[in-house]
Amino acid sequence: MVASLRTNGSFEDHNFNRAKDTWVFKSQKQEMTFEIVAYGSEDARSAGIKTLDECCRTAYFAKNFYAVEIVAFGSDSADAALAPFRR
């Protein structure tokens, strides 16, 4: 699972019904908060990535059928925070 790539202080399942075949999880470690989005189809992934591209929030990383977005972060840079998910 994507969340295993980073040691999480807490991990919650959130279903915001963003799109059909889409599941959203929130991961938090200290001052870092991530949303991990899993896509169940190519259509859901395309819609999700389009939303992330159009959104004015913060950095994200996408691969295959998941995306990880930084919701809030402290002293670490966005690149450093997303690095464990890029492996």
N, C-alpha and C positions, 0 to 999 in steps of 0.2 A: 504494500500500500504506500502511496505517496507520503503520507504522514510519517511513516517509519524513517524517512530520509532525514528527519529533523526531530530532535528530542523535544517533545511538547510538554509544556507545563500543564495545559489542559486541552481537551479536544471535545468539541461538541458537534452534534449532527443538526444541521438546519436545512429544512426544505423550504426554500423561498418561492418555489414554483416559477422560477425564471423562464423555463422552457420545458417542454415535454422531454423526457429522458435526461434530465439534469438534476444532479444532487450537489448540494453545497454544504461544506463542513467548515467550521471555524477552528483554527488552531492558534493557541496563544502560548507564548513563552516569554516570561518577564515582560519587557516593554514592547515586544513584537506581537502583532496580530496579523494572521494570514487567513484568507479564504481559499479553500481548496475546492475546486469545482470539477466534478467528474461528469463526463458526457457519455450518454448511452447510444448515441448515433452521430453520424457525420453532420446531419442537419443541425442537431443540437449544438455540436461543437462550433460549426460555422456561425450560428446565431450568437453563441456565447463569446467567441473571439471578436466578432463585430461589435458587440456591446462593450467589451473591454477596450477595444481600440477607440471607440467614440466617447468613452467615459473620461472625465477629467480627474479621476482619482489618482492613485499612485501606480507604481511599476507592477508588472506581472510577467510570468514566464509560462509558456504553454508548450505542451509536448503530447503528441498522439491524442489521447482522449481525456486529458486533464489540463487544468490551468491552475496556477497558484498566484494569487494577487496579494500584495501587501496592503493591508487596510490601515495599519498604524505602526509606526516604528519610532524607536528612540535614537540612540547614538550611532547605530550601525548604518552604513549606506544601503541603499536598495539593492545594489549589486551583491554586496556581501551577504545580505539577508536571503537573497534568492539562490545563492551559490549551491547550497546543499540539495536543492531540488533539480539542479541542472545535471547532476551526475547520472 
